[in-house]
């Protein structure tokens, strides 16, 4: 018997419209999902579903503390005989939650995140469809040793690449590359798993300042850098800041990571040399995120600083995401 644990955290996948509010509120959880999947009766007979309703909150209210508890519980359950984990949550932060999980999931068993863009009761509710696809993926032997995956609309994403690019469309997610697809209930992968780097959960909860470069701003807030342990800047183009922001950055004595604010943006390291360019930033101690977006770079920096690792670990992790 192949045992899959469904952990529910909340989000649209578990919401229904309240008649008085005429708006979605949390109602369903992992037990509800399993009851409805069993009622459909379309699963492999060798699969046994188990449930854990961890919380029922919008995904923007999740935090590292809650996710750390879910991570430790998932480890315990896999050690106790669970063969795969599926986590349901809201879509607003699923790209961050899955990446967080991926940094610390050091087991071969699959962890799969999924959610929904439509509430139960709405036309084209996609929650059970994505959940069934996740079950098929978890049951597939080729899903092991791939770290954390995310399933939406029959697309299989690595947690490293997934991005929410639309706030309301049912096909809200995309990625720089797909891990695979679900076709006629059969997962199909496009590549073999890469070697992965994972970490211990940090003991120190470091404070990271997150800023974005926008036209006409000079980021005077950078003057409060002494209250933080690190800074993430969502920069222009391939990792740039304004000349006015650069004036403050030159005074800062804590780690700074600069990423591209483009939806699918790569950072450059040796293309531009003007005031505020990537070369100028690096000459003043900043690190350019070549692959990770600013949100994911923030989580990785939090992990690195919290574990007391060298900043060179940031580049080592990014290098693990592609074939050298």
C-alpha positions as CSV (number, residue, x, y, z in Angstrom):
1,X,0.0,0.0,0.0
2,X,1.3,3.4,-1.0
3,X,0.5,5.9,1.7
4,X,0.1,9.6,0.8
5,X,-0.4,12.2,3.5
6,X,-2.4,15.3,2.6
7,X,-1.6,18.3,4.8
8,X,-4.0,21.3,4.4
9,X,-3.0,24.8,5.4
10,X,-5.9,26.8,4.0
11,X,-6.3,28.9,0.9
12,X,-8.8,29.1,-2.0
13,X,-8.7,25.3,-2.5
14,X,-10.5,25.0,0.9
15,X,-12.9,28.0,0.6
16,X,-16.6,28.3,-0.1
17,X,-18.7,31.3,-0.7
18,X,-20.5,32.5,2.5
19,X,-24.1,33.4,1.7
20,X,-24.2,36.4,4.0
21,X,-20.8,37.9,2.9
22,X,-21.1,36.7,-0.7
23,X,-17.4,36.1,-0.5
24,X,-15.1,33.2,0.1
25,X,-14.2,32.0,3.6
26,X,-12.2,28.9,4.8
27,X,-14.3,25.8,5.3
28,X,-12.8,22.7,3.8
29,X,-9.6,20.8,4.9
30,X,-7.7,17.7,4.3
31,X,-10.4,15.4,5.6
32,X,-13.0,17.1,3.3
33,X,-10.7,16.7,0.3
34,X,-10.2,13.0,1.0
35,X,-13.9,12.4,1.4
36,X,-14.6,14.0,-1.9
37,X,-11.8,12.2,-3.7
38,X,-13.1,8.9,-2.3
39,X,-16.6,9.7,-3.5
40,X,-15.3,10.2,-7.0
41,X,-13.6,6.8,-6.7
42,X,-11.0,7.3,-9.5
43,X,-7.8,6.6,-7.7
44,X,-5.4,3.7,-7.9
45,X,-6.6,0.9,-5.5
46,X,-3.0,0.7,-4.1
47,X,-3.1,4.3,-2.8
48,X,-4.2,5.1,0.8
49,X,-4.8,8.7,1.6
50,X,-4.2,10.1,5.1
51,X,-4.9,13.6,6.4
52,X,-3.6,16.3,8.6
53,X,-5.5,19.6,8.8
54,X,-2.6,21.8,10.1
55,X,-4.3,25.2,9.8
56,X,-6.9,27.0,7.7
57,X,-5.6,30.4,6.9
58,X,-5.0,32.6,3.8
59,X,-1.5,31.9,2.5
60,X,-0.4,35.4,3.1
61,X,-0.7,34.7,6.8
62,X,1.7,31.8,6.7
63,X,5.2,32.4,8.0
64,X,8.5,30.6,8.5
65,X,7.5,29.4,12.0
66,X,4.4,27.6,10.7
67,X,6.2,26.2,7.7
68,X,9.0,24.9,10.0
69,X,6.4,23.1,12.1
70,X,4.9,21.5,8.9
71,X,8.4,20.6,7.7
72,X,9.2,18.8,11.0
73,X,5.9,17.0,11.0
74,X,6.3,15.9,7.4
75,X,9.8,14.5,8.3
76,X,8.3,12.6,11.2
77,X,5.5,11.1,9.1
78,X,7.9,10.0,6.3
79,X,10.1,8.4,9.0
80,X,6.9,6.7,10.3
81,X,6.1,5.1,6.9
82,X,4.4,7.8,4.8
83,X,5.5,7.5,1.1
84,X,4.8,11.0,-0.1
85,X,3.4,14.3,1.2
86,X,0.9,16.7,-0.5
87,X,0.5,20.1,0.9
88,X,-2.5,22.3,0.0
89,X,-2.4,26.0,0.5
90,X,-3.4,29.3,-1.0
91,X,-1.8,30.4,-4.2
92,X,-0.7,33.9,-3.1
93,X,2.5,32.6,-1.4
94,X,2.8,29.1,-2.8
95,X,6.0,29.9,-4.7
96,X,7.7,31.1,-1.5
97,X,6.3,28.3,0.7
98,X,7.4,25.6,-1.7
99,X,10.9,27.1,-2.1
100,X,11.2,27.4,1.7
101,X,10.3,23.7,2.0
102,X,12.7,22.8,-0.8
103,X,15.7,24.3,1.0
104,X,15.3,22.0,3.9
105,X,13.7,18.8,2.5
106,X,16.6,16.4,2.5
107,X,14.6,13.2,1.9
108,X,14.0,11.3,-1.3
109,X,10.3,11.1,-0.8
110,X,8.2,13.5,-2.8
111,X,6.7,16.7,-1.4
112,X,4.1,18.3,-3.7
113,X,2.3,21.6,-3.2
114,X,-1.0,22.4,-4.8
115,X,-3.9,24.8,-4.5
116,X,-6.7,26.2,-6.5
117,X,-7.7,29.5,-8.3
118,X,-11.5,28.8,-8.0
119,X,-13.5,28.1,-4.8
120,X,-15.5,25.0,-4.3
121,X,-19.0,25.7,-5.7
122,X,-17.7,28.0,-8.4
123,X,-17.8,27.0,-12.0
124,X,-14.6,25.3,-13.0
125,X,-13.4,24.6,-9.4
126,X,-9.9,23.3,-10.0
127,X,-9.0,22.2,-6.5
128,X,-9.8,18.5,-6.7
129,X,-8.3,18.3,-10.2
130,X,-5.0,19.7,-9.0
131,X,-5.1,17.5,-5.9
132,X,-5.8,14.4,-8.0
133,X,-2.9,15.3,-10.3
134,X,-0.7,15.7,-7.3
135,X,-1.7,12.2,-6.1
136,X,-0.8,10.7,-9.5
137,X,2.5,12.6,-9.4
138,X,3.3,11.4,-5.8
139,X,2.5,7.8,-6.8
140,X,4.9,7.9,-9.8
141,X,8.3,6.5,-9.0
142,X,10.1,9.1,-11.1
143,X,9.0,11.8,-8.7
144,X,11.4,10.8,-6.0
145,X,14.7,12.7,-5.4
146,X,13.3,15.8,-7.1
147,X,12.8,17.8,-4.0
148,X,9.7,19.9,-3.7
149,X,7.3,20.1,-6.7
150,X,4.2,22.2,-7.4
151,X,1.3,21.0,-9.5
152,X,-1.1,23.4,-11.3
153,X,-3.2,22.9,-14.4
154,X,-1.4,19.6,-15.3
155,X,1.9,21.4,-15.2
156,X,4.7,20.1,-12.9
157,X,7.0,22.9,-11.6
158,X,10.1,22.7,-9.5
159,X,9.8,24.9,-6.4
160,X,13.0,26.7,-7.6
161,X,11.3,28.0,-10.8
162,X,7.6,28.5,-10.2
163,X,6.1,32.0,-10.3
164,X,2.6,33.3,-10.0
165,X,2.2,35.6,-13.0
166,X,-1.5,36.3,-12.9
167,X,-3.5,37.1,-9.8
168,X,-6.9,35.7,-10.8
169,X,-6.6,33.6,-14.0
170,X,-7.0,29.9,-13.7
171,X,-3.6,29.4,-15.4
172,X,-1.9,31.7,-12.9
173,X,1.4,30.0,-12.8
174,X,4.4,29.7,-15.0
175,X,8.1,29.0,-14.7
176,X,11.4,29.4,-16.5
177,X,11.2,25.7,-17.3
178,X,8.8,22.9,-16.6
179,X,9.7,19.8,-14.6
180,X,7.1,17.9,-16.5
181,X,3.3,17.6,-17.3
182,X,0.4,15.4,-16.3
183,X,-1.1,13.7,-19.4
184,X,-4.0,11.3,-19.1
185,X,-3.2,10.9,-15.3
186,X,0.4,10.0,-16.2
187,X,3.2,12.2,-15.0
188,X,5.8,12.8,-17.8
189,X,9.2,14.3,-16.8
190,X,11.4,16.3,-19.2
191,X,14.7,15.7,-17.3
192,X,16.4,13.7,-14.7
193,X,16.8,15.1,-11.2
194,X,19.7,17.4,-10.5
195,X,21.9,17.0,-7.5
196,X,20.3,19.1,-4.7
197,X,21.7,21.2,-1.9
198,X,19.7,21.3,1.3
199,X,20.2,22.9,4.7
200,X,19.3,22.7,8.3
201,X,16.5,24.9,9.6
202,X,18.2,28.0,10.9
203,X,18.5,28.5,14.7
204,X,18.7,32.2,14.4
205,X,15.8,34.1,12.9
206,X,17.6,36.8,10.9
207,X,15.8,40.0,9.8
208,X,15.9,40.7,6.1
209,X,15.0,44.1,4.7
210,X,13.2,43.7,1.3
211,X,13.2,46.7,-1.1
212,X,12.2,47.3,-4.7
213,X,13.7,49.8,-7.1
214,X,11.1,52.0,-8.7
215,X,11.5,55.0,-11.0
216,X,12.0,58.3,-9.0
217,X,12.7,56.6,-5.7
218,X,16.0,57.0,-3.9
219,X,15.4,54.5,-1.0
220,X,16.2,56.6,1.9
221,X,14.9,53.7,4.0
222,X,18.3,52.1,3.4
223,X,19.5,54.4,6.1
224,X,17.9,52.0,8.7
225,X,20.1,49.1,7.6
226,X,21.6,48.7,11.1
227,X,18.2,47.3,12.3
228,X,18.6,44.3,9.9
229,X,20.9,41.4,9.2
230,X,20.7,41.5,5.4
231,X,19.0,43.3,2.5
232,X,17.3,42.1,-0.6
233,X,16.9,44.6,-3.4
234,X,14.5,43.9,-6.3
235,X,16.4,45.8,-8.9
236,X,16.0,47.3,-12.3
237,X,16.9,45.2,-15.4
238,X,19.5,42.6,-14.8
239,X,20.2,43.7,-11.3
240,X,20.7,47.5,-11.1
241,X,19.8,50.4,-8.7
242,X,19.5,54.1,-9.1
243,X,22.5,56.4,-8.6
244,X,20.7,57.9,-5.6
245,X,20.2,54.4,-4.0
246,X,23.8,53.6,-4.7
247,X,24.8,56.5,-2.5
248,X,23.3,54.8,0.5
249,X,24.4,51.3,-0.5
250,X,28.1,52.4,-0.3
251,X,27.6,53.0,3.4
252,X,26.0,49.7,4.3
253,X,28.0,47.1,6.2
254,X,25.6,44.1,6.0
255,X,25.0,41.6,3.2
256,X,23.1,42.9,0.1
257,X,21.6,40.7,-2.6
258,X,20.3,42.4,-5.8
259,X,17.9,40.5,-8.0
260,X,16.0,41.4,-11.2
261,X,12.4,42.7,-10.8
262,X,11.6,41.3,-14.3
263,X,9.1,38.4,-14.1
264,X,11.6,36.1,-15.7
265,X,14.8,38.0,-15.0
266,X,18.4,36.9,-14.9
267,X,21.1,38.9,-13.1
268,X,24.2,39.9,-15.0
269,X,27.7,40.3,-13.4
270,X,29.9,41.9,-16.0
271,X,27.8,43.7,-18.6
272,X,27.2,47.2,-17.2
273,X,29.6,49.5,-15.4
274,X,27.7,52.7,-14.7
275,X,26.9,54.1,-11.3
276,X,24.3,51.7,-9.8
277,X,25.1,48.9,-12.3
278,X,25.9,45.3,-11.3
279,X,29.6,45.9,-11.6
280,X,29.3,49.0,-9.4
281,X,27.2,47.0,-6.9
282,X,29.7,44.1,-6.7
283,X,32.6,46.5,-6.3
284,X,30.8,47.8,-3.2
285,X,30.1,44.4,-1.7
286,X,26.7,43.5,-3.1
287,X,25.9,40.0,-4.5
288,X,24.0,39.7,-7.8
289,X,21.3,37.0,-7.9
290,X,21.7,35.5,-11.3
291,X,18.8,33.0,-11.2
292,X,16.6,33.4,-8.2
293,X,14.0,36.2,-8.0
294,X,14.0,38.5,-5.1
295,X,11.4,36.6,-3.0
296,X,13.3,33.4,-3.3
297,X,16.7,35.1,-2.8
298,X,15.3,36.6,0.5
299,X,14.5,33.1,1.8
300,X,17.9,31.7,0.8
301,X,19.7,34.7,2.4
302,X,17.6,34.2,5.6
303,X,18.7,30.5,5.6
304,X,22.4,31.3,5.0
305,X,22.7,34.0,7.6
306,X,20.6,32.0,10.1
307,X,22.9,29.0,9.7
308,X,26.1,31.1,10.0
309,X,27.3,30.1,6.5
310,X,29.6,32.1,4.2
311,X,27.9,34.4,1.7
312,X,29.6,32.3,-1.1
313,X,26.9,29.8,-0.3
314,X,24.4,31.9,-2.2
315,X,26.3,31.4,-5.5
316,X,27.0,27.7,-4.7
317,X,23.2,27.1,-4.4
318,X,22.4,29.0,-7.6
319,X,25.0,27.0,-9.5
320,X,23.3,23.8,-8.4
321,X,20.2,24.8,-10.4
322,X,21.8,24.3,-13.8
323,X,24.2,21.9,-15.5
324,X,27.8,23.3,-15.3
